[in-house]
Amino acid sequence: MSSSLSMEKHYSLTNYSALHVSGERSVQFLQGQATSNLLVDFKKKETLFCDEKGFVIAKATIFNEKDLIIVTKTSTIKFLQNHLERFVKFYKCGLSVAEIGVHGIENKGCFNINLGKKIGGLPQEDWDLEKLLSFDYDIDGEDSAKLRYFEIGYDPKKYISFDKGCYTGQELIARYNFLSKKNKSLYIFKDLQNEEIKKIRLDHEKIIFTKVIKGNTYSQYSIKKRGPDIKSLNLAANQ
């Protein structure tokens, strides 16, 4: 077995669903909604779908099969479907929800979702935790359209094309990327105590979200680079 294959981790993913997009203009339809460029030859593309204010509705993987297949968290599928249905009629495309089997592979910090179930892989919670600590978390329905890509920590080089034409949310996404001051960093803390939470919030730092995974509470904050002293806190990851 090669060294690269031996380093791979395989995950059995159970809480993902799919939207099937059919029709001759399906690529053009999604090109106007996805943050990545779909007007290139591709078999699989990582992307974000955002609303007009640049808030992330869903993080997804698009597979270019007979139809286009959008795979995203099951809890976000309805939000994404409602968003896309506003535009699909202009392209005369079909749009339908389908259950689908997928599995995840992680290799050297890179995460990939693939079609087909994986029997005996690592559990979904391990996948969620690894992605969270890598600032690549696939957002849930409770976070849909509430956070912008930089608050979650998504790598714009991976998910966003700044050379493509217009898409929903483009103006605000580009404005942040090119004009905003990058004076904050993202930190994830594990099992913060109440007094520790008060300490961070007294310094007017912003909590992004809190997730309970495998019995532990992970809290992601956006903190000024010259902000509060966090050395005594249980830091799980920072970006």
N, C-alpha and C positions, 0 to 999 in steps of 0.2 A: 504494500500500500504506500502511495506517495505521501510525503510529509504534509502536503497541502490538504489531501483528503483526510489524513489522520487528525488534523486540527479542526475539521468541520464538526459543528454540533447540529443535530437534526431535531426538530421540534414537531410534535403533533398539535396542530392548531385547530381549535374547536369553535371559536366565536367570530368567524369571518363569513360574510355572505357576498353575493355578486349581483351586479346589474349587467344585463345583456343589452348591448346597443347594436341594432341592426339597421341596414339601409345603406344606399350608395354614398350618402354624404355623412356617414357616421363619424369619420375622422375629422371632417370639417366642423361638425357639430361640437365634438369634444375639444377641438383646438381652441374654440372660443371660450372654454370654461376651465380647462386644465392649465396649471402654471408651467408645465413642461411643453416642449415643442414636439408635436405629434406629426408634423409634416416631414418626417424623415422615415426611412425604413426602420422598423423596430418589431421585435417580438414581445418585448416586455418593457414597460416604462413606469418608473416611480414618479408620482406627481401629487399635487395638492389641489383641492377644489375649494375656492374661497367665495365669500359673498362680496357685495359691492364695496364694503368698508374694509376689505382685506382680512376679515376673520376666517379662520380655517374651518370649513364645514366638515371635511373629511380628508384624511391622508389615504392614498390608494395606490394600487398597482394595476396598470392597464395591460391586459394581454391581447395581442393582435392575433386572434384565431379566425375562424370563419366569420364570427361576429366579434365585436370588441367586448371584452369582459373586464368590468371594473370590480376589483376585489377590495373590500374595506371591512372595518369592524361591523359586526351585525348590528350593534347599537347605533351606528351612524348611518346605516343604509337608508332609512326612511327620510332622514334629513337631506341626504344627497339626492335621493329620488325626487323629493319635492322641489328641490332647487333646479334640477335638470329639466323637470317637466315644464318649467316656465319657458324654456327655450327650444325643446325638442320639436315642437310643432312647426317651427320655421324651417326645419331641415327634413321633415317628413321621414323621421326615423322611428323605429320601434324601441321601447324602453321597458324592461321587465325585470323583476327581482327573481333570483333563483338561489337555492341552496347549492353550495359547492364545496368540494373537498380540497383543502390546501395544506401544505406543510411549509415549515420555515427552516432555513439553513443560515447559520452564522459561521463566518470564517474570518478571523483576524479583525473583528469589530465591524464587519460588513454583514448586513442582514438582508435576506432575500426571501420573498414569498413565492412559492411555486405551486402550480396546479397539481392536484392529486393528493389523496390522504397518505399520511405516514404512520404506519403501525409501529408502536414501540419507541417512538421518539420522546424527547424530553417534554414535560407538560407545558401547557399554555402559560401558566404563572411564571415559569422560568423565562420564557420568551418575553413576556411583558416586563419583567424586572430587568433583564439584560438591555432591552430597548430603552426603558426609562432611564437607566443609569448611563446610557450612551446618548441621551438627549435626542432620541429617535422614536419616541413613544407614539404608537398608533392611537390617536385620541379616541375617547369613548363618546357616546351620545350626550353625556352630561356636560361635555366640554365643547360640543359642536357649535361653531359660530360664536365662540366666546373669547378665543385667543388668537393672536396673530403668530405667524410662523416663528418670529424671533423670540417670542415669549416662551415658546415650547422648546426652542433650541435647534430647529431644523436647519440643516446645512443648505443654504440657497444654491450652492453649486450643484447639489444633487437633485433638488426638487424644482428649481425655478429657472426658466430661460428669460434672460433680460433682452434677448435679441428678437424674439418672436413678435407677432402682431398683437392686437388687443385681445384681452381676455378679462373676465369678470374679476375685479379687484386689482387689476394691474397698476393703476395710477398710484394707489396708496402703498402697494408693495414696493414699487420702484422708488417712491419718495423716501420711504424709510431706508432702503438699501443705499441710496446715493446721497441723501441729504441729512439724515439724522446723526446725532452724536452718539458714539458707542461708548457710553460712560458707565455701563452696568454689566455685570456678569451673572451667570446663572449658577445656583448652588442647590443641591439636593441634600437634605438632612434626613437622618433616620431616627425615628422615635423621639422627636423633640418633646421635652417636658413643658408644662405650662409656663414656667418661669423663663425658660429659654425662648419660647414663642413671644412672650411679652418683651423680652430684651430686643429681639429682632424688630418687632413692630414699633417699638419706641423710636427706633431710628428711621421710621417712615419707609421701610423697605417693603416691597410688594410680594405677597404670596401669589404664585401662579396657580398651583393646584396641589391637592393632597390625594395620594393614592395608598390604599391598603393592599399590600401584596404579600402573600405567604405569612400573614399574621403580623407584619411590620408596617408602620406608617411612614411613608416617604413624602416629604414636603418640599416642593420646588419654589425657590425664591429668586427674585431679580434684585440684586444687591449692588449698590454703588461700589466701584472699585476701591474707593477710599471710605468705605462704610464701616459698620460696626465690627468689633473684634469677634471673630467666629472660631478662633482656634480651639476654644473649649467645647464646642458643639460637635455632635457626632456627624461629621461630614461624610456623605456617601459618594458624591461626585460633584465636580464643578466644570464649567465650560468657560 
